[in-house]
């Protein structure tokens, strides 16, 4: 009987040793660094960009204005002129996400009237340049026009030829929600989400050096 029990335990341990890494929990393999996350500067706007030609600036302003326009009344934007001024003030960064030699545009709102919240979270878009203008690949807002992030990371991992993106929303002084976006069916779509928490009552500084990462059951 004892030999049988030992054999069963041995088989169980062998099975664990052969368990592929893909079944490990997401907390074990997901890595995110606050130091590597980026926040676009408030002077990195379409209007100020030296990388965009006048025609591309106008086309991108058109694309962003089209995103904000349905919510003009809620945002108390009183004229088309004001809308275009807000759109021209959108923060941008050019990154070639699919290595085709043409940079995509990472765009982040820059004003409360463009949808930014009090904690620094602002609507975030990704646009791809096409012969017909800029096509939207990602929008963090919901159907009500609400939803933004504060920081982003262009991840090394790729999905269907495009770099994955990790977008971080500011929840509190010690906590962020991280949204992992992957490219699928022509758009960036949110996959898994994580809570990053630095709070540590036992730590001298009151905070961990690196956050505790917990996968969330549902992205909100």
TORPA-4810 file (N, C-alpha, C, O; in nm, 3 decimals):
<nodes>
NODE_1_0.083_-0.119_0.000_0.000_0.000_0.000_0.087_0.125_0.000_0.059_0.223_-0.069_X
NODE_2_0.195_0.119_0.080_0.284_0.234_0.086_0.352_0.256_-0.047_0.369_0.371_-0.089_X
NODE_3_0.392_0.148_-0.115_0.457_0.162_-0.246_0.362_0.227_-0.346_0.402_0.310_-0.428_X
NODE_4_0.235_0.186_-0.339_0.136_0.243_-0.431_0.122_0.394_-0.409_0.115_0.470_-0.505_X
NODE_5_0.117_0.437_-0.280_0.103_0.579_-0.249_0.223_0.658_-0.299_0.209_0.767_-0.354_X
NODE_6_0.343_0.600_-0.279_0.465_0.667_-0.326_0.464_0.682_-0.476_0.503_0.785_-0.530_X
NODE_7_0.418_0.578_-0.545_0.412_0.582_-0.691_0.316_0.690_-0.739_0.346_0.760_-0.835_X
NODE_8_0.202_0.703_-0.672_0.103_0.805_-0.711_0.160_0.944_-0.693_0.144_1.030_-0.780_X
NODE_9_0.229_0.968_-0.580_0.290_1.098_-0.556_0.395_1.129_-0.661_0.404_1.241_-0.711_X
NODE_10_0.476_1.026_-0.694_0.580_1.046_-0.794_0.521_1.084_-0.929_0.572_1.173_-0.997_X
NODE_11_0.413_1.017_-0.967_0.347_1.048_-1.093_0.293_1.190_-1.092_0.301_1.262_-1.192_X
NODE_12_0.236_1.232_-0.977_0.182_1.367_-0.966_0.290_1.471_-0.982_0.271_1.571_-1.051_X
NODE_13_0.407_1.449_-0.917_0.517_1.543_-0.929_0.570_1.549_-1.071_0.606_1.656_-1.121_X
NODE_14_0.574_1.433_-1.137_0.620_1.430_-1.276_0.526_1.510_-1.364_0.570_1.582_-1.454_X
NODE_15_0.396_1.497_-1.336_0.298_1.572_-1.415_0.314_1.721_-1.397_0.302_1.797_-1.493_X
NODE_16_0.342_1.766_-1.273_0.363_1.908_-1.248_0.486_1.958_-1.319_0.488_2.069_-1.372_X
NODE_17_0.589_1.878_-1.321_0.713_1.919_-1.387_0.694_1.937_-1.535_0.763_2.017_-1.598_X
NODE_18_0.597_1.861_-1.594_0.576_1.868_-1.737_0.469_1.971_-1.774_0.438_1.987_-1.892_X
NODE_19_0.412_2.041_-1.674_0.308_2.139_-1.704_0.365_2.253_-1.788_0.463_2.315_-1.745_X
NODE_20_0.311_2.283_-1.903_0.367_2.387_-1.990_0.350_2.525_-1.928_0.255_2.548_-1.852_X
NODE_21_0.441_2.619_-1.961_0.433_2.753_-1.902_0.303_2.824_-1.936_0.263_2.915_-1.863_X
NODE_22_0.236_2.785_-2.044_0.116_2.856_-2.088_0.002_2.846_-1.988_-0.091_2.926_-1.994_X
NODE_23_0.007_2.749_-1.896_-0.103_2.735_-1.801_-0.074_2.806_-1.669_-0.155_2.800_-1.577_X
NODE_24_0.040_2.871_-1.658_0.069_2.946_-1.538_-0.023_3.066_-1.529_-0.073_3.115_-1.630_X
NODE_25_-0.045_3.113_-1.409_-0.134_3.227_-1.394_-0.072_3.351_-1.458_0.050_3.363_-1.465_X
NODE_26_-0.158_3.443_-1.504_-0.111_3.562_-1.572_-0.022_3.648_-1.482_0.070_3.714_-1.530_X
NODE_27_-0.050_3.646_-1.350_0.032_3.726_-1.260_0.178_3.681_-1.266_0.268_3.762_-1.241_X
NODE_28_0.202_3.555_-1.298_0.337_3.503_-1.296_0.418_3.547_-1.417_0.539_3.566_-1.407_X
NODE_29_0.352_3.564_-1.532_0.429_3.598_-1.651_0.408_3.741_-1.698_0.484_3.789_-1.783_X
NODE_30_0.308_3.811_-1.648_0.285_3.950_-1.689_0.381_4.041_-1.613_0.390_4.034_-1.491_X
NODE_31_0.452_4.124_-1.687_0.545_4.217_-1.625_0.514_4.358_-1.673_0.487_4.381_-1.791_X
NODE_32_0.519_4.453_-1.580_0.497_4.593_-1.614_0.584_4.678_-1.525_0.594_4.655_-1.405_X
NODE_33_0.647_4.778_-1.585_0.737_4.865_-1.511_0.686_5.009_-1.517_0.663_5.063_-1.625_X
NODE_34_0.669_5.069_-1.402_0.627_5.209_-1.397_0.734_5.298_-1.461_0.701_5.400_-1.521_X
NODE_35_0.861_5.260_-1.448_0.969_5.342_-1.501_0.970_5.344_-1.654_1.015_5.441_-1.716_X
NODE_36_0.920_5.236_-1.715_0.919_5.229_-1.861_0.790_5.284_-1.923_0.782_5.302_-2.044_X
NODE_37_0.691_5.309_-1.839_0.566_5.363_-1.890_0.586_5.508_-1.932_0.664_5.581_-1.870_X
NODE_38_0.515_5.551_-2.034_0.528_5.687_-2.087_0.399_5.765_-2.065_0.289_5.711_-2.070_X
NODE_39_0.416_5.893_-2.042_0.304_5.986_-2.040_0.339_6.099_-2.136_0.444_6.162_-2.121_X
NODE_40_0.254_6.124_-2.233_0.284_6.227_-2.331_0.288_6.365_-2.266_0.202_6.399_-2.184_X
NODE_41_0.389_6.442_-2.303_0.401_6.578_-2.251_0.291_6.667_-2.306_0.241_6.646_-2.416_X
NODE_42_0.256_6.767_-2.227_0.146_6.855_-2.266_0.186_6.953_-2.376_0.102_7.028_-2.425_X
NODE_43_0.313_6.951_-2.415_0.357_7.033_-2.528_0.377_6.950_-2.655_0.414_7.004_-2.760_X
NODE_44_0.353_6.818_-2.646_0.369_6.729_-2.763_0.238_6.722_-2.841_0.177_6.616_-2.852_X
NODE_45_0.195_6.833_-2.895_0.064_6.841_-2.957_0.073_6.836_-3.109_0.179_6.853_-3.167_X
NODE_46_-0.043_6.813_-3.170_-0.048_6.817_-3.316_0.000_6.952_-3.366_0.079_6.959_-3.460_X
NODE_47_-0.048_7.057_-3.305_-0.013_7.193_-3.348_0.137_7.215_-3.345_0.192_7.281_-3.434_X
NODE_48_0.205_7.162_-3.244_0.349_7.186_-3.226_0.438_7.084_-3.296_0.559_7.103_-3.303_X
NODE_49_0.379_6.977_-3.347_0.459_6.866_-3.400_0.546_6.909_-3.518_0.500_6.977_-3.610_X
NODE_50_0.673_6.868_-3.514_0.764_6.892_-3.626_0.771_6.771_-3.718_0.834_6.777_-3.824_X
NODE_51_0.706_6.662_-3.679_0.710_6.539_-3.759_0.593_6.528_-3.855_0.596_6.448_-3.948_X
NODE_52_0.489_6.609_-3.834_0.371_6.603_-3.918_0.370_6.722_-4.015_0.393_6.836_-3.976_X
NODE_53_0.342_6.693_-4.140_0.330_6.800_-4.239_0.199_6.876_-4.214_0.111_6.825_-4.145_X
NODE_54_0.186_6.997_-4.270_0.060_7.071_-4.254_-0.062_6.991_-4.299_-0.167_6.995_-4.234_X
NODE_55_-0.049_6.916_-4.410_-0.163_6.836_-4.459_-0.197_6.724_-4.362_-0.314_6.696_-4.338_X
NODE_56_-0.095_6.661_-4.305_-0.120_6.552_-4.211_-0.178_6.606_-4.081_-0.263_6.543_-4.019_X
NODE_57_-0.132_6.723_-4.039_-0.190_6.785_-3.920_-0.339_6.810_-3.941_-0.421_6.780_-3.854_X
NODE_58_-0.374_6.866_-4.056_-0.514_6.896_-4.083_-0.598_6.769_-4.087_-0.710_6.766_-4.036_X
NODE_59_-0.542_6.664_-4.148_-0.614_6.537_-4.158_-0.634_6.474_-4.020_-0.740_6.418_-3.992_X
NODE_60_-0.533_6.483_-3.936_-0.541_6.424_-3.802_-0.638_6.505_-3.714_-0.712_6.448_-3.634_X
NODE_61_-0.636_6.636_-3.729_-0.732_6.720_-3.656_-0.875_6.682_-3.697_-0.964_6.676_-3.613_X
NODE_62_-0.895_6.658_-3.825_-1.027_6.614_-3.873_-1.069_6.485_-3.805_-1.184_6.470_-3.762_X
NODE_63_-0.975_6.390_-3.797_-1.006_6.258_-3.740_-1.041_6.268_-3.592_-1.135_6.203_-3.546_X
NODE_64_-0.968_6.350_-3.518_-0.994_6.362_-3.374_-1.120_6.443_-3.349_-1.197_6.412_-3.258_X
NODE_65_-1.141_6.547_-3.428_-1.264_6.625_-3.414_-1.387_6.537_-3.437_-1.489_6.553_-3.370_X
NODE_66_-1.376_6.444_-3.531_-1.488_6.353_-3.558_-1.517_6.263_-3.438_-1.631_6.222_-3.418_X
NODE_67_-1.414_6.232_-3.359_-1.433_6.149_-3.240_-1.498_6.228_-3.125_-1.578_6.174_-3.050_X
NODE_68_-1.463_6.354_-3.114_-1.512_6.435_-3.003_-1.649_6.496_-3.033_-1.729_6.518_-2.942_X
NODE_69_-1.676_6.523_-3.160_-1.796_6.598_-3.200_-1.927_6.542_-3.144_-2.012_6.621_-3.102_X
NODE_70_-1.948_6.410_-3.141_-2.075_6.359_-3.089_-2.102_6.395_-2.942_-2.215_6.385_-2.895_X
NODE_71_-1.998_6.438_-2.869_-2.011_6.467_-2.726_-1.993_6.616_-2.698_-1.965_6.655_-2.584_X
NODE_72_-2.007_6.699_-2.801_-1.986_6.844_-2.785_-2.072_6.903_-2.673_-2.022_6.979_-2.590_X
NODE_73_-2.198_6.868_-2.672_-2.288_6.926_-2.573_-2.247_6.886_-2.431_-2.242_6.970_-2.342_X
NODE_74_-2.218_6.757_-2.410_-2.178_6.709_-2.278_-2.048_6.775_-2.231_-2.030_6.802_-2.112_X
NODE_75_-1.958_6.801_-2.326_-1.828_6.859_-2.292_-1.831_7.012_-2.294_-1.730_7.078_-2.269_X
NODE_76_-1.947_7.067_-2.322_-1.966_7.212_-2.326_-1.872_7.279_-2.426_-1.810_7.382_-2.398_X
NODE_77_-1.863_7.218_-2.543_-1.789_7.278_-2.655_-1.891_7.355_-2.737_-1.988_7.297_-2.787_X
NODE_78_-1.871_7.483_-2.751_-1.977_7.570_-2.801_-1.970_7.601_-2.950_-2.064_7.660_-3.005_X
NODE_79_-1.862_7.564_-3.016_-1.852_7.595_-3.158_-1.758_7.498_-3.228_-1.678_7.430_-3.164_X
NODE_80_-1.769_7.493_-3.358_-1.679_7.409_-3.438_-1.536_7.461_-3.427_-1.440_7.384_-3.428_X
NODE_81_-1.522_7.592_-3.417_-1.389_7.651_-3.403_-1.323_7.605_-3.273_-1.205_7.571_-3.271_X
NODE_82_-1.399_7.604_-3.165_-1.346_7.556_-3.037_-1.312_7.408_-3.045_-1.210_7.365_-2.991_X
NODE_83_-1.396_7.330_-3.112_-1.370_7.187_-3.128_-1.239_7.162_-3.200_-1.160_7.077_-3.159_X
NODE_84_-1.214_7.235_-3.308_-1.091_7.215_-3.385_-0.969_7.261_-3.306_-0.861_7.203_-3.318_X
NODE_85_-0.985_7.365_-3.226_-0.873_7.410_-3.143_-0.837_7.304_-3.039_-0.720_7.277_-3.015_X
NODE_86_-0.939_7.245_-2.976_-0.915_7.137_-2.881_-0.849_7.017_-2.948_-0.758_6.955_-2.892_X
NODE_87_-0.895_6.986_-3.068_-0.839_6.872_-3.142_-0.693_6.897_-3.179_-0.610_6.807_-3.170_X
NODE_88_-0.661_7.020_-3.219_-0.523_7.053_-3.255_-0.431_7.048_-3.135_-0.310_7.035_-3.149_X
NODE_89_-0.489_7.058_-3.015_-0.411_7.055_-2.891_-0.394_6.914_-2.837_-0.339_6.896_-2.729_X
NODE_90_-0.439_6.813_-2.912_-0.422_6.673_-2.872_-0.274_6.636_-2.871_-0.200_6.670_-2.963_X
NODE_91_-0.233_6.567_-2.766_-0.094_6.520_-2.757_-0.073_6.401_-2.850_-0.161_6.316_-2.862_X
NODE_92_0.042_6.394_-2.915_0.068_6.286_-3.009_0.211_6.236_-2.999_0.303_6.309_-2.961_X
NODE_93_0.227_6.110_-3.035_0.359_6.049_-3.050_0.352_5.955_-3.170_0.257_5.878_-3.183_X
NODE_94_0.452_5.962_-3.257_0.454_5.878_-3.377_0.539_5.755_-3.351_0.657_5.766_-3.316_X
NODE_95_0.480_5.637_-3.368_0.549_5.510_-3.346_0.508_5.413_-3.455_0.389_5.396_-3.482_X
NODE_96_0.606_5.350_-3.520_0.576_5.250_-3.623_0.545_5.118_-3.553_0.636_5.042_-3.519_X
NODE_97_0.418_5.091_-3.531_0.376_4.975_-3.453_0.381_4.844_-3.531_0.389_4.737_-3.471_X
NODE_98_0.375_4.852_-3.664_0.374_4.729_-3.744_0.495_4.716_-3.836_0.498_4.630_-3.923_X
NODE_99_0.594_4.802_-3.817_0.721_4.796_-3.889_0.703_4.795_-4.040_0.770_4.721_-4.112_X
NODE_100_0.609_4.879_-4.088_0.592_4.890_-4.233_0.656_5.017_-4.287_0.640_5.049_-4.405_X
NODE_101_0.728_5.090_-4.202_0.795_5.211_-4.244_0.711_5.336_-4.234_0.760_5.446_-4.259_X
NODE_102_0.584_5.321_-4.196_0.495_5.436_-4.179_0.447_5.438_-4.034_0.386_5.342_-3.987_X
NODE_103_0.474_5.546_-3.964_0.443_5.552_-3.821_0.292_5.565_-3.797_0.223_5.638_-3.867_X
NODE_104_0.244_5.492_-3.697_0.109_5.514_-3.646_0.114_5.633_-3.549_0.221_5.673_-3.503_X
NODE_105_-0.003_5.687_-3.519_-0.012_5.803_-3.429_-0.079_5.760_-3.299_-0.194_5.717_-3.299_X
NODE_106_-0.006_5.772_-3.187_-0.064_5.756_-3.055_-0.111_5.894_-3.013_-0.032_5.988_-3.007_X
NODE_107_-0.239_5.907_-2.982_-0.297_6.038_-2.955_-0.368_6.036_-2.820_-0.439_5.941_-2.787_X
NODE_108_-0.349_6.144_-2.743_-0.409_6.152_-2.610_-0.465_6.292_-2.589_-0.396_6.391_-2.612_X
NODE_109_-0.589_6.297_-2.546_-0.653_6.427_-2.523_-0.575_6.509_-2.422_-0.493_6.456_-2.347_X
NODE_110_-0.601_6.640_-2.420_-0.515_6.734_-2.349_-0.593_6.835_-2.266_-0.537_6.935_-2.222_X
NODE_111_-0.725_6.809_-2.244_-0.807_6.913_-2.183_-0.933_6.849_-2.125_-0.981_6.748_-2.177_X
NODE_112_-0.986_6.907_-2.020_-1.112_6.858_-1.962_-1.223_6.858_-2.067_-1.307_6.768_-2.069_X
NODE_113_-1.224_6.960_-2.153_-1.329_6.969_-2.253_-1.313_6.866_-2.365_-1.404_6.847_-2.446_X
NODE_114_-1.198_6.800_-2.369_-1.178_6.691_-2.464_-1.200_6.555_-2.399_-1.180_6.452_-2.463_X
NODE_115_-1.241_6.556_-2.272_-1.275_6.432_-2.205_-1.183_6.388_-2.094_-1.203_6.280_-2.038_X
NODE_116_-1.080_6.466_-2.059_-0.989_6.428_-1.952_-1.059_6.436_-1.816_-1.146_6.520_-1.795_X
NODE_117_-1.018_6.349_-1.725_-1.074_6.348_-1.591_-0.982_6.415_-1.491_-0.870_6.454_-1.524_X
NODE_118_-1.030_6.429_-1.369_-0.954_6.498_-1.266_-0.830_6.424_-1.219_-0.741_6.486_-1.160_X
NODE_119_-0.822_6.293_-1.243_-0.706_6.215_-1.198_-0.597_6.206_-1.303_-0.496_6.138_-1.281_X
NODE_120_-0.615_6.272_-1.418_-0.513_6.268_-1.523_-0.541_6.168_-1.632_-0.465_6.158_-1.728_X
NODE_121_-0.650_6.092_-1.620_-0.686_5.998_-1.726_-0.752_6.073_-1.840_-0.844_6.152_-1.818_X
NODE_122_-0.706_6.049_-1.962_-0.757_6.118_-2.080_-0.786_6.016_-2.191_-0.721_5.912_-2.198_X
NODE_123_-0.884_6.045_-2.276_-0.909_5.958_-2.391_-0.781_5.934_-2.469_-0.699_6.024_-2.487_X
NODE_124_-0.765_5.811_-2.516_-0.643_5.771_-2.587_-0.684_5.698_-2.713_-0.768_5.608_-2.711_X
NODE_125_-0.623_5.738_-2.825_-0.653_5.677_-2.954_-0.524_5.632_-3.022_-0.416_5.681_-2.991_X
NODE_126_-0.538_5.539_-3.115_-0.431_5.506_-3.209_-0.490_5.521_-3.349_-0.597_5.468_-3.379_X
NODE_127_-0.417_5.595_-3.435_-0.460_5.616_-3.572_-0.354_5.564_-3.668_-0.234_5.572_-3.642_X
NODE_128_-0.401_5.510_-3.779_-0.313_5.462_-3.885_-0.335_5.548_-4.009_-0.448_5.574_-4.048_X
NODE_129_-0.225_5.590_-4.069_-0.234_5.673_-4.189_-0.275_5.588_-4.310_-0.219_5.481_-4.332_X
NODE_130_-0.371_5.636_-4.386_-0.416_5.570_-4.508_-0.427_5.677_-4.618_-0.426_5.796_-4.587_X
NODE_131_-0.437_5.636_-4.745_-0.454_5.736_-4.851_-0.579_5.823_-4.832_-0.584_5.936_-4.882_X
NODE_132_-0.679_5.770_-4.761_-0.803_5.845_-4.741_-0.803_5.927_-4.613_-0.902_5.993_-4.581_X
NODE_133_-0.693_5.924_-4.538_-0.687_5.995_-4.411_-0.644_5.902_-4.300_-0.588_5.796_-4.326_X
NODE_134_-0.670_5.941_-4.177_-0.629_5.860_-4.063_-0.743_5.771_-4.016_-0.855_5.817_-3.992_X
NODE_135_-0.711_5.641_-4.004_-0.810_5.542_-3.962_-0.787_5.506_-3.816_-0.673_5.483_-3.775_X
NODE_136_-0.894_5.501_-3.739_-0.884_5.471_-3.596_-0.862_5.322_-3.573_-0.936_5.239_-3.625_X
NODE_137_-0.759_5.290_-3.493_-0.730_5.152_-3.456_-0.764_5.122_-3.311_-0.783_5.006_-3.274_X
NODE_138_-0.772_5.226_-3.228_-0.799_5.206_-3.085_-0.865_5.330_-3.029_-0.830_5.443_-3.065_X
NODE_139_-0.960_5.309_-2.939_-1.028_5.417_-2.868_-1.061_5.365_-2.728_-1.134_5.266_-2.714_X
NODE_140_-1.009_5.430_-2.625_-1.029_5.381_-2.488_-1.167_5.416_-2.434_-1.205_5.366_-2.328_X
NODE_141_-1.242_5.500_-2.502_-1.371_5.545_-2.450_-1.481_5.442_-2.476_-1.474_5.362_-2.569_X
NODE_142_-1.582_5.447_-2.392_-1.701_5.367_-2.415_-1.798_5.441_-2.505_-1.765_5.547_-2.558_X
NODE_143_-1.917_5.386_-2.522_-2.017_5.447_-2.608_-2.063_5.582_-2.556_-2.115_5.663_-2.631_X
NODE_144_-2.043_5.606_-2.425_-2.081_5.733_-2.365_-1.971_5.838_-2.377_-1.986_5.950_-2.328_X
NODE_145_-1.861_5.801_-2.443_-1.751_5.895_-2.460_-1.660_5.908_-2.340_-1.573_5.994_-2.337_X
NODE_146_-1.680_5.823_-2.240_-1.602_5.830_-2.116_-1.504_5.714_-2.112_-1.538_5.601_-2.147_X
NODE_147_-1.383_5.743_-2.070_-1.283_5.637_-2.055_-1.147_5.685_-2.102_-1.130_5.722_-2.218_X
NODE_148_-1.050_5.684_-2.012_-0.918_5.730_-2.050_-0.809_5.663_-1.970_-0.835_5.585_-1.879_X
NODE_149_-0.686_5.696_-2.007_-0.570_5.640_-1.939_-0.470_5.753_-1.916_-0.483_5.862_-1.972_X
NODE_150_-0.371_5.725_-1.832_-0.269_5.826_-1.804_-0.137_5.793_-1.871_-0.072_5.880_-1.927_X
NODE_151_-0.096_5.664_-1.864_0.034_5.624_-1.917_0.017_5.506_-2.012_-0.084_5.436_-2.010_X
NODE_152_0.119_5.485_-2.095_0.115_5.373_-2.189_0.254_5.314_-2.205_0.355_5.380_-2.180_X
NODE_153_0.257_5.188_-2.246_0.382_5.119_-2.279_0.364_5.048_-2.412_0.266_4.976_-2.431_X
NODE_154_0.457_5.069_-2.503_0.460_4.991_-2.627_0.537_4.864_-2.595_0.659_4.867_-2.577_X
NODE_155_0.466_4.752_-2.587_0.526_4.627_-2.542_0.609_4.562_-2.652_0.589_4.590_-2.771_X
NODE_156_0.701_4.476_-2.612_0.784_4.405_-2.709_0.704_4.297_-2.782_0.732_4.266_-2.897_X
NODE_157_0.604_4.241_-2.714_0.521_4.138_-2.776_0.440_4.194_-2.892_0.406_4.312_-2.894_X
NODE_158_0.409_4.106_-2.988_0.335_4.149_-3.106_0.218_4.054_-3.130_0.224_3.935_-3.099_X
NODE_159_0.112_4.110_-3.186_-0.006_4.032_-3.223_-0.047_4.070_-3.364_-0.077_4.186_-3.392_X
NODE_160_-0.047_3.972_-3.453_-0.085_3.995_-3.593_-0.006_4.110_-3.654_-0.060_4.190_-3.731_X
NODE_161_0.123_4.117_-3.621_0.213_4.212_-3.684_0.225_4.346_-3.614_0.308_4.428_-3.654_X
NODE_162_0.144_4.373_-3.511_0.147_4.501_-3.440_0.195_4.481_-3.297_0.163_4.381_-3.233_X
NODE_163_0.271_4.578_-3.247_0.312_4.573_-3.106_0.190_4.576_-3.015_0.094_4.649_-3.041_X
NODE_164_0.194_4.496_-2.909_0.092_4.505_-2.805_0.110_4.637_-2.730_0.220_4.693_-2.726_X
NODE_165_0.002_4.685_-2.670_0.006_4.808_-2.592_-0.048_4.780_-2.452_-0.146_4.708_-2.436_X
NODE_166_0.018_4.836_-2.351_-0.032_4.829_-2.214_-0.066_4.971_-2.171_0.022_5.058_-2.164_X
NODE_167_-0.193_4.995_-2.142_-0.240_5.128_-2.106_-0.275_5.130_-1.957_-0.344_5.041_-1.909_X
NODE_168_-0.227_5.231_-1.886_-0.245_5.238_-1.742_-0.333_5.354_-1.699_-0.303_5.469_-1.730_X
NODE_169_-0.441_5.324_-1.629_-0.530_5.427_-1.576_-0.493_5.457_-1.432_-0.461_5.366_-1.355_X
NODE_170_-0.495_5.584_-1.395_-0.464_5.629_-1.259_-0.589_5.614_-1.173_-0.687_5.686_-1.191_X
NODE_171_-0.585_5.520_-1.078_-0.699_5.498_-0.989_-0.682_5.569_-0.856_-0.778_5.625_-0.803_X
NODE_172_-0.560_5.566_-0.802_-0.530_5.633_-0.674_-0.380_5.655_-0.667_-0.307_5.621_-0.760_X
NODE_173_-0.335_5.711_-0.556_-0.192_5.737_-0.541_-0.109_5.610_-0.544_0.010_5.614_-0.576_X
NODE_174_-0.170_5.497_-0.511_-0.093_5.372_-0.503_-0.147_5.262_-0.594_-0.106_5.147_-0.581_X
NODE_175_-0.237_5.296_-0.685_-0.302_5.189_-0.762_-0.333_5.233_-0.904_-0.374_5.346_-0.928_X
NODE_176_-0.312_5.141_-0.997_-0.347_5.162_-1.137_-0.420_5.039_-1.189_-0.401_4.928_-1.139_X
NODE_177_-0.503_5.061_-1.290_-0.557_4.950_-1.368_-0.482_4.945_-1.500_-0.469_5.047_-1.568_X
NODE_178_-0.431_4.828_-1.536_-0.354_4.809_-1.658_-0.438_4.730_-1.759_-0.490_4.623_-1.727_X
NODE_179_-0.449_4.784_-1.879_-0.526_4.721_-1.986_-0.430_4.676_-2.095_-0.355_4.757_-2.149_X
NODE_180_-0.433_4.548_-2.129_-0.348_4.495_-2.235_-0.428_4.491_-2.365_-0.530_4.422_-2.373_X
NODE_181_-0.382_4.564_-2.465_-0.447_4.569_-2.595_-0.364_4.493_-2.697_-0.242_4.510_-2.704_X
NODE_182_-0.431_4.409_-2.776_-0.365_4.335_-2.884_-0.440_4.358_-3.015_-0.562_4.378_-3.016_X
NODE_183_-0.365_4.354_-3.124_-0.424_4.383_-3.255_-0.490_4.256_-3.310_-0.428_4.150_-3.321_X
NODE_184_-0.618_4.271_-3.345_-0.693_4.157_-3.398_-0.808_4.208_-3.484_-0.879_4.301_-3.446_X
NODE_185_-0.825_4.147_-3.600_-0.935_4.182_-3.691_-0.936_4.331_-3.725_-1.042_4.394_-3.728_X
NODE_186_-0.818_4.386_-3.748_-0.808_4.524_-3.795_-0.817_4.631_-3.688_-0.816_4.750_-3.721_X
NODE_187_-0.825_4.592_-3.560_-0.836_4.689_-3.451_-0.755_4.643_-3.330_-0.725_4.524_-3.315_X
NODE_188_-0.720_4.739_-3.246_-0.667_4.702_-3.114_-0.785_4.672_-3.023_-0.877_4.752_-3.010_X
NODE_189_-0.781_4.556_-2.960_-0.890_4.512_-2.873_-0.834_4.475_-2.736_-0.728_4.413_-2.726_X
NODE_190_-0.906_4.514_-2.632_-0.858_4.487_-2.498_-0.867_4.337_-2.469_-0.967_4.273_-2.500_X
NODE_191_-0.761_4.284_-2.410_-0.759_4.144_-2.370_-0.775_4.136_-2.220_-0.884_4.159_-2.167_X
NODE_192_-0.667_4.102_-2.150_-0.677_4.092_-2.006_-0.647_4.227_-1.939_-0.589_4.316_-2.001_X
NODE_193_-0.687_4.238_-1.814_-0.666_4.359_-1.734_-0.608_4.319_-1.600_-0.632_4.209_-1.550_X
NODE_194_-0.531_4.409_-1.541_-0.462_4.382_-1.416_-0.474_4.500_-1.321_-0.488_4.615_-1.364_X
NODE_195_-0.468_4.471_-1.193_-0.457_4.573_-1.090_-0.311_4.578_-1.047_-0.252_4.476_-1.013_X
NODE_196_-0.253_4.698_-1.048_-0.117_4.719_-0.999_-0.125_4.802_-0.873_-0.174_4.915_-0.875_X
NODE_197_-0.077_4.746_-0.761_-0.094_4.810_-0.630_0.041_4.821_-0.559_0.108_4.720_-0.536_X
NODE_198_0.079_4.944_-0.524_0.206_4.969_-0.455_0.190_4.981_-0.303_0.290_4.988_-0.232_X
NODE_199_0.069_4.982_-0.253_0.047_5.008_-0.111_0.116_4.902_-0.025_0.110_4.783_-0.054_X
NODE_200_0.182_4.948_0.082_0.251_4.857_0.173_0.262_4.923_0.309_0.349_5.008_0.331_X
NODE_201_0.174_4.885_0.400_0.173_4.948_0.533_0.299_4.916_0.612_0.341_4.995_0.696_X
NODE_202_0.359_4.799_0.585_0.477_4.758_0.660_0.605_4.821_0.607_0.708_4.817_0.675_X
NODE_203_0.601_4.878_0.487_0.722_4.933_0.426_0.754_5.071_0.485_0.663_5.148_0.513_X
NODE_204_0.883_5.102_0.505_0.921_5.234_0.560_0.866_5.350_0.478_0.825_5.453_0.533_X
NODE_205_0.864_5.333_0.346_0.816_5.440_0.257_0.666_5.436_0.238_0.607_5.528_0.182_X
NODE_206_0.604_5.327_0.285_0.461_5.310_0.264_0.424_5.256_0.128_0.306_5.247_0.094_X
NODE_207_0.526_5.220_0.048_0.498_5.172_-0.087_0.601_5.067_-0.128_0.716_5.072_-0.085_X
NODE_208_0.559_4.973_-0.212_0.648_4.872_-0.267_0.733_4.933_-0.378_0.692_5.029_-0.443_X
NODE_209_0.851_4.875_-0.400_0.935_4.919_-0.512_0.869_4.884_-0.645_0.866_4.965_-0.737_X
NODE_210_0.816_4.764_-0.654_0.742_4.719_-0.772_0.602_4.679_-0.727_0.587_4.621_-0.619_X
NODE_211_0.500_4.706_-0.807_0.363_4.681_-0.763_0.328_4.534_-0.757_0.386_4.451_-0.827_X
NODE_212_0.234_4.502_-0.672_0.173_4.370_-0.672_0.073_4.366_-0.787_-0.016_4.450_-0.795_X
NODE_213_0.088_4.267_-0.876_0.004_4.257_-0.995_-0.101_4.148_-0.976_-0.067_4.034_-0.944_X
NODE_214_-0.225_4.182_-0.995_-0.334_4.086_-0.983_-0.422_4.094_-1.105_-0.466_4.202_-1.144_X
NODE_215_-0.448_3.980_-1.166_-0.534_3.979_-1.283_-0.679_4.001_-1.241_-0.726_3.943_-1.142_X
NODE_216_-0.750_4.085_-1.316_-0.890_4.113_-1.288_-0.980_4.020_-1.370_-0.949_3.986_-1.484_X
NODE_217_-1.089_3.979_-1.310_-1.182_3.889_-1.381_-1.255_3.959_-1.494_-1.298_3.894_-1.590_X
NODE_218_-1.270_4.091_-1.482_-1.346_4.165_-1.583_-1.282_4.301_-1.604_-1.245_4.369_-1.508_X
NODE_219_-1.269_4.341_-1.731_-1.217_4.473_-1.762_-1.330_4.574_-1.756_-1.436_4.553_-1.816_X
NODE_220_-1.309_4.684_-1.685_-1.412_4.787_-1.673_-1.362_4.919_-1.732_-1.435_5.018_-1.731_X
</nodes>
